[in-house]
Amino acid sequence: LPNGAPLCEKCPAAAFCQAFQQGRIGEFPVKAPKKPRRMEKRRVYLIFSAQGVALRRRPARGLLAGLWEYPNELEGEDAIPAQLGLSPEDFKKETTGKHIFSHIEWHMTAYVAQVEPEVLPEGWVWADRGALERDYAVPNAFSAFSDAVAQKLGYF
């Protein structure tokens, strides 16, 4: 039984069950040890303009598939600032956050920049306060940055 003692005396397989015959019922089934969670250090870019905060859509497959997110990447990649014609020095370190998925643990650091409204890369949008509440559900993984975004967008 799940989370309970086996009922071997009622089991139709008791007559040929080796564990029952050998008195080893507590040893089976053998559970595989849990794999350790993979740790990822990520940079989250909170990019603001007069039009709101920049969001991008995640790929259609994989972790958080198709959801909107604050642009982020593995620490040390620095591809996102380059996509926007910025350098990493244009961003100010703001706050940190952590999110645990079943198999991955994200340790995130948020970097903030205020930019002039520009054309964003494909798949990115500007979301003002209303659009963020109404149209774009940002996953809980980024909840550590909700207050920083709310302050910049004038929620408080």
C-alpha positions as CSV (number, residue, x, y, z in Angstrom):
1,L,0.0,0.0,0.0
2,P,1.2,3.6,-0.6
3,N,2.6,4.9,2.7
4,G,1.4,1.9,4.6
5,A,2.4,-1.6,5.5
6,P,2.0,-4.3,2.9
7,L,-1.0,-6.7,3.2
8,C,0.9,-9.8,2.1
9,E,-1.7,-12.2,3.6
10,K,-4.4,-10.8,1.3
11,C,-2.1,-10.5,-1.8
12,P,-2.9,-12.9,-4.7
13,A,0.8,-13.0,-5.5
14,A,1.9,-14.2,-2.0
15,A,2.3,-17.8,-3.1
16,F,5.1,-16.9,-5.6
17,C,6.4,-13.6,-4.1
18,Q,10.1,-14.0,-3.3
19,A,10.0,-11.1,-0.8
20,F,7.2,-12.7,1.1
21,Q,8.7,-16.2,0.9
22,Q,12.0,-15.0,2.3
23,G,10.6,-12.6,4.9
24,R,12.0,-9.5,3.3
25,I,8.8,-7.6,2.5
26,G,10.1,-4.4,4.1
27,E,13.1,-4.2,1.7
28,F,11.0,-3.8,-1.4
29,P,10.4,-1.9,-3.6
30,V,13.8,-0.2,-3.5
31,K,13.5,3.6,-4.1
32,A,16.1,5.2,-6.2
33,P,17.9,8.1,-4.4
34,K,16.7,11.5,-5.4
35,K,18.9,13.4,-7.9
36,P,20.4,16.6,-6.5
37,R,18.7,19.8,-7.8
38,R,20.7,21.7,-10.4
39,M,21.7,25.2,-9.3
40,E,21.6,28.0,-11.8
41,K,22.8,31.6,-11.1
42,R,20.7,33.9,-13.3
43,R,20.7,37.6,-14.0
44,V,17.2,39.1,-14.3
45,Y,17.0,42.4,-16.2
46,L,14.3,44.8,-15.0
47,I,14.3,47.2,-17.9
48,F,12.0,50.3,-17.6
49,S,11.0,53.0,-20.0
50,A,8.1,55.5,-20.1
51,Q,6.1,52.7,-21.7
52,G,6.5,50.3,-18.8
53,V,8.7,47.3,-18.0
54,A,10.2,45.0,-20.7
55,L,8.8,41.4,-20.8
56,R,9.6,38.6,-23.2
57,R,7.8,35.4,-23.9
58,R,9.5,32.1,-23.0
59,P,9.9,29.4,-25.7
60,A,6.8,27.3,-26.4
61,R,8.5,24.2,-24.9
62,G,10.4,23.6,-21.7
63,L,10.3,25.2,-18.3
64,L,7.6,27.8,-17.9
65,A,6.7,27.3,-21.6
66,G,5.0,30.2,-23.3
67,L,4.8,32.4,-20.2
68,W,5.9,36.0,-20.0
69,E,9.0,36.8,-17.9
70,Y,11.4,39.6,-17.1
71,P,14.4,39.0,-19.5
72,N,17.0,36.8,-17.8
73,E,20.0,34.7,-18.6
74,L,22.6,32.6,-16.9
75,E,25.1,34.7,-15.0
76,G,28.1,35.7,-17.2
77,E,26.3,35.6,-20.6
78,D,25.6,39.3,-20.9
79,A,23.7,38.8,-24.2
80,I,20.6,40.7,-23.1
81,P,22.3,44.1,-22.6
82,A,24.0,43.6,-26.0
83,Q,20.6,42.9,-27.7
84,L,19.5,46.3,-26.5
85,G,22.6,48.1,-27.4
86,L,23.6,48.5,-23.7
87,S,26.5,47.3,-21.7
88,P,26.3,45.5,-18.3
89,E,27.5,48.8,-16.7
90,D,24.3,50.4,-17.7
91,F,22.4,48.3,-15.2
92,K,22.4,48.8,-11.4
93,K,22.3,45.8,-9.1
94,E,18.9,45.9,-7.3
95,T,17.9,42.9,-5.3
96,T,18.2,39.1,-5.2
97,G,15.7,36.2,-5.2
98,K,15.5,32.5,-5.3
99,H,13.0,30.0,-6.8
100,I,13.0,26.3,-6.4
101,F,11.6,24.1,-9.1
102,S,11.5,20.3,-8.6
103,H,14.8,19.8,-10.5
104,I,16.4,23.3,-10.8
105,E,17.1,26.0,-8.2
106,W,17.4,29.5,-9.6
107,H,19.5,32.0,-7.6
108,M,18.7,35.3,-9.2
109,T,20.1,38.8,-9.1
110,A,18.0,41.6,-10.5
111,Y,19.7,44.4,-12.5
112,V,17.7,47.6,-13.3
113,A,18.0,50.1,-16.1
114,Q,15.9,53.0,-17.2
115,V,16.0,53.4,-21.0
116,E,14.4,55.5,-23.7
117,P,11.4,53.6,-25.3
118,E,12.9,51.7,-28.1
119,V,11.9,48.9,-30.4
120,L,12.4,45.7,-28.4
121,P,13.7,42.4,-29.8
122,E,11.2,40.1,-31.3
123,G,9.0,38.4,-28.7
124,W,9.4,41.3,-26.2
125,V,6.8,43.8,-25.1
126,W,6.6,46.9,-23.0
127,A,4.0,46.3,-20.2
128,D,2.6,49.3,-18.2
129,R,0.9,48.8,-14.9
130,G,-2.5,48.0,-16.4
131,A,-1.1,45.6,-19.0
132,L,0.9,43.8,-16.4
133,E,-2.2,43.3,-14.2
134,R,-4.5,42.5,-17.1
135,D,-2.6,40.9,-20.0
136,Y,0.7,39.4,-18.8
137,A,0.9,36.8,-16.0
138,V,4.5,36.7,-14.8
139,P,5.4,33.4,-13.2
140,N,5.8,33.1,-9.4
141,A,9.5,32.4,-10.0
142,F,10.0,36.1,-10.4
143,S,7.9,37.2,-7.4
144,A,11.0,38.3,-5.5
145,F,11.1,41.3,-8.0
146,S,7.4,42.2,-7.8
147,D,8.0,45.1,-5.3
148,A,10.8,46.6,-7.3
149,V,8.7,46.5,-10.5
150,A,5.6,47.8,-8.7
151,Q,7.6,50.8,-7.3
152,K,9.0,51.7,-10.7
153,L,5.6,51.5,-12.3
154,G,4.0,53.6,-9.7
155,Y,1.9,51.0,-7.8
156,F,3.0,52.5,-4.4
